[in-house]
Amino acid sequence: MQTDVFSPELSSLVLAVPDNPLRALYPYNTRPGMLNLASGHPSRDAYDVEGLTEASHRATLDATAWSYGPSAGDPELIAALVALTPPRPQGHRLIVTSGAQQVVDLALRSLARPGSTVLLPEPVYPAILAICAAAGLRVSGYRVTAEDPDLTDLGRLLGQVGVSALYAQPTFSNPGGETWSLPMRKRLLELCAAYRVSVVEDDPYRFLSFAGAPPAALVELSAEVAGSVVIWAGSLSKILAPGLRLGWAAVPQAIAQPMTDLRQAGDLQPNSLAQRVALRYLELDRLDAHLSRVRKLYAARRDRLAAALARADFTLEPAAGGMFLFPALPEDARAEGLFERALDQDVLYAPGPAFALERGDHRLGNRLRLCFAGLDAETLGTAARRLVAALKE
């Protein structure tokens, strides 16, 4: 007997969440022989396997690793993370999250009511668009460039009705790799304070600086700008191991509890075992030496990839840190079909339009995001040659 199958009506918020174009690239990476320049993953030789193994062993001997814990995170890990957090105004609390992306999610949902507008940089990491859509938020793009030191365009946007928060990635951004100057950082805080708009600072690459310390974080500078509010997001994924899925936030006291309540409603708490592994690793006192090695490794790879692209007449500004280059194709290059030709050459990259605020916006059609952190130096050179070969087909 045939019966009708009930088909539930989905929430409009779910239907509004855009597909993540970077996640759509994963199946290509499983092809035998494919060299992946698309994904923002460390290479295997960038892990401190010995230290992580020892930390994991120590963590498994601790009953706390197998138990429920506080929604704000393991208090001992929070205490250890204080030393890794930029200076911040009094009254900020640290909370542990399931990656820096969860900080952004919890912060925006705490700060912005559904239907209000969040300002995002252009280009932008596509997961941020999904966060905003799932929260029922509108998005509008802004740019911070050396050609507009007073940030006049941003000031105009902030003056619009309904802007609730601004998301920023001012240090080694993804995808562009840019780092804002100190005057730009201060100007942004002044504008946001004037319009009473809170800032969510996504800062996962701060520890991957290749030439000295990066400029002061927005959260640090906010102590100098009356009325500015900054929620800072850090990541252990980029400096220890992505599989831990751990980040943390420095949050004003008034926002810390609402963010903790939201995360408790969603996934109760950060993973107890992962937190204990991170804590035991930090106690081993290996992080500084590990980061020093990784910075040298990544800087050399950035230089190798940038040199290969420059020889092929790409236009690019080598990033001073982080994991990515965002070059423009040579002026006479045939952009149409390049992704497919690259796949035929067994090399994978992230197309520029994946980072546009609006799907179908092809203004970034001549851009590629390339991760220099995920392949060893020799393989990176091979990947670059394959990409150039695809360009010349």
C-alpha positions as CSV (number, residue, x, y, z in Angstrom):
1,M,0.0,0.0,0.0
2,Q,1.4,3.4,-1.1
3,T,1.4,6.1,1.5
4,D,2.3,9.7,1.3
5,V,5.7,10.5,2.7
6,F,5.7,13.5,5.0
7,S,8.2,16.2,3.9
8,P,8.9,18.7,6.6
9,E,9.1,22.4,5.7
10,L,12.7,23.6,6.4
11,S,13.5,26.8,8.3
12,S,14.1,29.8,6.1
13,L,17.4,30.3,7.9
14,V,18.6,26.9,6.9
15,L,17.5,27.5,3.3
16,A,19.4,30.8,3.3
17,V,22.8,29.2,4.3
18,P,25.0,29.3,1.2
19,D,27.0,26.3,0.2
20,N,30.7,26.6,1.1
21,P,32.6,26.6,-2.2
22,L,35.8,25.6,-0.4
23,R,34.2,22.5,1.0
24,A,33.0,21.6,-2.5
25,L,36.7,21.2,-3.5
26,Y,37.4,18.3,-1.1
27,P,36.4,15.5,-3.5
28,Y,38.9,16.7,-6.0
29,N,41.7,16.4,-3.4
30,T,41.0,12.6,-3.2
31,R,42.1,12.1,-6.8
32,P,45.4,10.1,-7.0
33,G,48.3,12.5,-7.6
34,M,46.4,15.7,-7.0
35,L,48.5,18.5,-5.4
36,N,46.4,20.7,-3.2
37,L,47.0,24.4,-3.1
38,A,43.4,25.1,-2.2
39,S,43.0,24.0,1.4
40,G,44.4,26.0,4.4
41,H,46.0,23.0,6.1
42,P,49.5,22.7,7.5
43,S,51.7,20.0,5.9
44,R,52.5,17.0,7.9
45,D,56.0,18.1,8.6
46,A,54.6,21.3,10.2
47,Y,53.3,19.3,13.2
48,D,55.2,18.7,16.4
49,V,54.3,15.0,16.3
50,E,56.6,14.1,19.2
51,G,55.2,16.8,21.4
52,L,51.6,16.1,20.5
53,T,52.1,12.4,21.1
54,E,53.5,13.1,24.6
55,A,50.8,15.6,25.4
56,S,48.1,13.1,24.2
57,H,49.5,10.4,26.4
58,R,49.6,12.6,29.4
59,A,46.0,13.8,28.7
60,T,44.6,10.3,28.6
61,L,45.9,9.6,32.1
62,D,43.8,12.5,33.4
63,A,40.2,11.7,34.5
64,T,39.2,15.3,33.5
65,A,39.8,14.4,29.9
66,W,37.0,11.9,30.0
67,S,34.5,14.0,31.9
68,Y,32.1,16.9,31.2
69,G,33.5,20.3,31.9
70,P,32.5,24.0,32.1
71,S,30.9,25.5,29.0
72,A,33.4,28.4,29.0
73,G,36.3,25.9,28.9
74,D,38.8,24.1,31.0
75,P,39.9,26.6,33.7
76,E,43.5,25.3,33.6
77,L,43.7,25.7,29.8
78,I,42.2,29.2,30.1
79,A,44.9,30.1,32.5
80,A,47.6,28.8,30.1
81,L,46.1,30.7,27.2
82,V,46.5,34.1,29.0
83,A,50.1,34.2,27.9
84,L,49.2,33.7,24.2
85,T,46.5,36.4,24.2
86,P,47.2,40.0,23.1
87,P,47.0,42.6,25.9
88,R,43.4,43.7,26.3
89,P,41.3,46.2,28.3
90,Q,40.4,45.3,31.9
91,G,37.1,43.4,32.2
92,H,37.8,40.9,29.4
93,R,37.4,37.2,30.0
94,L,38.8,34.3,28.1
95,I,36.5,31.5,26.9
96,V,37.5,28.3,24.9
97,T,35.7,27.4,21.8
98,S,35.5,24.8,19.1
99,G,37.9,26.8,16.8
100,A,38.1,30.5,16.1
101,Q,35.1,30.2,13.7
102,Q,32.8,29.4,16.7
103,V,34.0,32.6,18.4
104,V,32.8,34.6,15.3
105,D,29.5,32.7,15.3
106,L,28.8,33.2,19.0
107,A,29.9,36.8,19.0
108,L,27.7,37.8,16.0
109,R,24.7,36.0,17.3
110,S,25.2,37.7,20.7
111,L,25.7,41.2,19.2
112,A,23.4,41.3,16.2
113,R,19.6,40.8,16.2
114,P,18.1,38.9,13.2
115,G,17.5,41.3,10.3
116,S,20.3,43.7,11.3
117,T,23.4,44.2,9.2
118,V,27.0,43.0,9.8
119,L,29.8,44.6,7.9
120,L,32.3,42.1,6.3
121,P,35.6,42.8,4.5
122,E,35.8,42.1,0.8
123,P,37.0,39.5,-0.1
124,V,35.9,37.3,2.8
125,Y,36.3,33.7,4.0
126,P,33.0,32.1,2.9
127,A,32.2,30.4,6.2
128,I,31.6,33.8,7.6
129,L,28.8,34.3,5.1
130,A,27.2,31.0,6.3
131,I,27.4,32.1,9.9
132,C,25.6,35.3,9.1
133,A,22.9,33.6,7.0
134,A,22.3,31.0,9.8
135,A,21.8,33.9,12.3
136,G,19.4,35.7,9.9
137,L,21.8,38.6,9.4
138,R,22.2,40.9,6.4
139,V,25.8,41.5,5.2
140,S,27.4,44.5,3.5
141,G,31.0,44.6,2.3
142,Y,33.7,47.2,3.2
143,R,37.3,47.6,2.1
144,V,40.3,48.9,4.0
145,T,43.0,50.1,1.5
146,A,46.0,52.3,1.6
147,E,44.2,54.5,-1.0
148,D,41.6,55.4,1.6
149,P,43.6,56.0,4.9
150,D,40.7,57.8,6.5
151,L,38.3,54.9,5.8
152,T,35.7,57.2,4.3
153,D,33.9,54.4,2.6
154,L,33.6,52.4,5.9
155,G,32.4,55.6,7.7
156,R,29.6,55.9,5.2
157,L,28.6,52.3,5.7
158,L,28.7,52.6,9.5
159,G,26.3,55.6,9.3
160,Q,23.6,53.4,7.8
161,V,20.7,52.3,10.0
162,G,20.8,48.8,11.4
163,V,24.5,48.0,11.5
164,S,25.1,45.9,14.6
165,A,28.6,44.6,14.2
166,L,31.7,44.6,12.1
167,Y,33.8,41.5,11.4
168,A,37.5,42.1,10.7
169,Q,40.6,40.1,9.9
170,P,43.3,42.8,10.0
171,T,46.4,40.5,10.3
172,F,47.4,38.1,7.5
173,S,43.9,37.9,6.2
174,N,42.3,35.0,4.5
175,P,42.3,35.0,1.5
176,G,44.3,38.2,0.7
177,G,47.1,37.9,3.2
178,E,46.9,41.7,3.9
179,T,47.9,43.3,7.2
180,W,46.4,46.6,8.1
181,S,48.7,49.5,9.2
182,L,48.5,50.8,12.7
183,P,46.8,54.0,11.7
184,M,44.1,52.1,9.8
185,R,43.5,49.9,12.9
186,K,43.1,52.9,15.1
187,R,40.9,54.7,12.6
188,L,38.6,51.7,12.3
189,L,38.2,51.6,16.1
190,E,37.5,55.3,16.2
191,L,34.7,55.0,13.6
192,C,33.2,52.0,15.2
193,A,33.2,53.6,18.6
194,A,31.6,56.8,17.2
195,Y,28.7,54.7,15.7
196,R,28.5,52.3,18.6
197,V,29.3,49.2,16.5
198,S,31.1,46.3,18.1
199,V,34.1,44.7,16.3
200,V,34.7,40.9,16.0
201,E,38.5,40.5,15.4
202,D,39.3,37.2,13.8
203,D,43.1,36.7,14.4
204,P,44.0,33.0,13.8
205,Y,47.3,33.7,12.0
206,R,48.9,36.1,14.4
207,F,51.6,33.6,15.5
208,L,52.6,33.0,11.9
209,S,54.5,36.2,11.3
210,F,57.6,35.9,9.1
211,A,59.3,39.3,9.9
212,G,58.9,40.3,13.5
213,A,55.8,40.9,15.5
214,P,52.7,42.0,13.6
215,P,51.0,45.3,14.5
216,A,49.0,45.5,17.8
217,A,45.7,43.6,17.7
218,L,42.5,45.6,17.6
219,V,41.6,44.3,21.1
220,E,44.9,45.8,22.4
221,L,44.3,49.2,20.7
222,S,40.7,49.3,21.9
223,A,42.1,50.3,25.4
224,E,43.2,53.6,23.8
225,V,39.9,54.3,22.0
226,A,37.1,55.3,24.3
227,G,33.8,53.5,23.6
228,S,35.3,50.8,21.3
229,V,34.3,47.2,21.9
230,V,36.3,44.3,20.5
231,I,35.8,40.5,20.7
232,W,39.1,38.9,19.8
233,A,39.3,35.3,18.4
234,G,42.5,33.2,18.4
235,S,43.1,29.7,17.1
236,L,45.2,26.7,18.3
237,S,44.3,25.0,15.0
238,K,46.9,27.0,13.0
239,I,49.7,26.6,15.5
240,L,49.2,23.1,17.0
241,A,46.8,20.9,15.0
242,P,43.5,21.6,13.2
243,G,42.2,18.2,14.4
244,L,42.0,19.6,18.0
245,R,39.3,22.1,16.8
246,L,40.2,24.5,19.5
247,G,40.1,28.3,19.6
248,W,39.6,30.9,22.3
249,A,38.2,34.4,22.7
250,A,39.0,37.5,24.7
251,V,35.6,38.9,25.4
252,P,34.2,41.9,27.4
253,Q,32.5,40.7,30.5
254,A,29.1,41.9,29.4
255,I,29.3,39.7,26.3
256,A,31.1,36.7,27.7
257,Q,28.1,35.1,29.5
258,P,25.7,35.5,26.6
259,M,28.3,33.8,24.3
260,T,28.8,31.0,26.8
261,D,25.0,30.5,27.1
262,L,24.7,30.3,23.4
263,R,27.5,27.7,23.1
264,Q,26.0,25.7,26.0
265,A,22.7,25.6,24.0
266,G,24.5,24.4,20.9
267,D,27.2,21.9,21.9
268,L,27.4,22.2,25.7
269,Q,31.2,22.6,26.0
270,P,34.5,22.4,24.2
271,N,35.9,18.8,23.8
272,S,37.4,17.8,27.1
273,L,40.1,15.5,25.7
274,A,41.2,18.0,23.1
275,Q,41.5,20.7,25.8
276,R,43.6,18.5,28.0
277,V,45.9,17.6,25.0
278,A,46.4,21.3,24.3
279,L,47.0,22.1,28.0
280,R,49.6,19.3,28.4
281,Y,51.3,20.4,25.2
282,L,51.6,24.0,26.4
283,E,53.0,22.6,29.7
284,L,55.8,20.9,27.8
285,D,57.3,24.3,26.9
286,R,57.8,23.3,23.3
287,L,55.6,25.9,21.6
288,D,58.2,28.6,21.0
289,A,60.6,26.3,19.3
290,H,57.8,24.7,17.3
291,L,56.6,28.1,16.1
292,S,60.0,29.3,15.2
293,R,60.5,26.2,13.0
294,V,57.1,26.6,11.4
295,R,57.6,30.3,10.6
296,K,60.9,29.5,8.8
297,L,59.3,26.6,7.0
298,Y,56.3,28.7,5.8
299,A,58.4,31.8,4.9
300,A,60.6,29.7,2.7
301,R,57.6,28.1,1.0
302,R,55.9,31.5,0.5
303,D,59.1,32.7,-1.2
304,R,59.3,29.7,-3.5
305,L,55.7,29.9,-4.6
306,A,55.8,33.7,-5.0
307,A,59.0,33.5,-7.1
308,A,57.4,30.9,-9.4
309,L,54.3,33.0,-9.8
310,A,56.3,36.2,-10.5
311,R,58.2,34.4,-13.2
312,A,54.9,33.5,-14.9
313,D,53.8,37.2,-14.7
314,F,51.2,36.8,-11.9
315,T,50.6,40.0,-9.9
316,L,50.9,39.5,-6.2
317,E,51.9,41.0,-2.9
318,P,53.7,38.3,-0.8
319,A,52.0,38.0,2.6
320,A,54.1,38.9,5.6
321,G,52.6,35.9,7.5
322,G,49.8,33.5,7.5
323,M,49.3,30.7,5.0
324,F,48.0,32.2,1.7
325,L,48.8,34.1,-1.4
326,F,46.0,35.7,-3.5
327,P,47.6,36.5,-6.8
328,A,46.0,38.0,-9.9
329,L,46.4,36.2,-13.2
330,P,48.7,37.7,-15.9
331,E,46.9,40.3,-18.0
332,D,46.9,38.1,-21.1
333,A,45.8,34.9,-19.3
334,R,42.7,33.0,-20.3
335,A,40.8,32.7,-17.0
336,E,37.8,30.9,-18.4
337,G,38.2,27.1,-17.9
338,L,41.4,27.5,-15.9
339,F,40.1,25.6,-12.9
340,E,39.3,22.6,-15.1
341,R,42.6,22.8,-16.9
342,A,44.4,22.9,-13.6
343,L,42.5,19.8,-12.5
344,D,43.7,18.1,-15.7
345,Q,47.2,19.0,-14.6
346,D,46.5,17.5,-11.1
347,V,46.7,20.7,-9.2
348,L,43.9,22.2,-7.1
349,Y,43.4,25.9,-6.2
350,A,40.6,28.0,-4.7
351,P,39.0,30.3,-7.3
352,G,38.8,33.9,-6.4
353,P,34.9,34.2,-6.7
354,A,34.6,31.7,-3.8
355,F,35.5,34.7,-1.6
356,A,33.0,37.2,-3.0
357,L,30.2,38.4,-0.7
358,E,27.6,37.5,-3.4
359,R,27.5,34.4,-5.4
360,G,27.8,35.1,-9.1
361,D,30.0,38.1,-8.5
362,H,33.0,37.6,-10.9
363,R,35.0,40.6,-10.0
364,L,37.5,38.3,-8.4
365,G,37.5,36.0,-11.4
366,N,41.2,36.7,-12.1
367,R,42.2,35.8,-8.6
368,L,43.4,32.5,-7.0
369,R,43.8,31.7,-3.4
370,L,46.9,29.5,-3.0
371,C,48.0,27.9,0.3
372,F,51.8,27.7,0.6
373,A,51.7,25.9,4.0
374,G,50.3,22.5,3.0
375,L,53.0,21.1,0.7
376,D,56.7,20.6,1.2
377,A,59.1,22.8,-0.7
378,E,59.8,20.4,-3.5
379,T,56.1,19.4,-4.0
380,L,55.2,23.1,-3.9
381,G,57.5,23.7,-6.8
382,T,55.9,20.9,-8.8
383,A,52.4,22.3,-8.0
384,A,53.5,25.8,-9.2
385,R,54.8,24.3,-12.5
386,R,51.5,22.5,-13.0
387,L,49.5,25.6,-12.4
388,V,51.6,27.6,-14.9
389,A,51.3,24.8,-17.4
390,A,47.5,24.9,-17.1
391,L,47.6,28.7,-17.5
392,K,49.4,28.3,-20.8
393,E,47.1,25.7,-22.3
